[in-house]
Amino acid sequence: MVKKKSYAFVIILLLGFFWIYPIYAQGYRKLNAEDFRGKPKTNDRYLSYTKLRIGYSSTATKKGSNYSLTFHVYLDINKAESWMKFDKINSRETFVALLNHEQGHFKIGALMQQELMQRLKAKRYSSHYKQEAATIFNKVATKYHLLQLQYDKETRHMMNIEKQKQWDEKLNSSLIEYGILP
């Protein structure tokens, strides 16, 4: 018997099982102008906004009295809700800096994806697997939500060039450790 379930970032139910097998993930990628198709909020003082989608699906197979589970953990940008005020960007340099800042948000999402995969794979589940999986997801999601806020605060939404460089180095280093960047 095979069951397949899909969940979005906001939904925290996950069918965990007593035995966990491989976890697969969509790869990290560079963002571009086409990723920002949403309608900008005219009253927003910022030039861009990135909305990420992080979620997972699982496939469970019953083997005797046990279950094996394969996860697919995905990360992508929600193009319909991510936006840039292209009419307010007055130079190529500003666009490149802005895209780099938004790429930083995507990098933080990639780090969340990696930690979520590791923690789901490492966990031994009891009969309370739904609550245990929800706890894992909530802890990881909270950690990275706070990191996203810290990133924007410290870089002042890319305006603090020195802090932006520091964050770029920190995020790149972390992605290299995970083998995401060469």
Helices and strands as residue ranges (DSSP letters): E 2-7, E 23-25, G 33-35, E 48-49, E 52-63, E 66-77, E 83-84, G 86-88, H 92-122, H 129-155, H 161-177
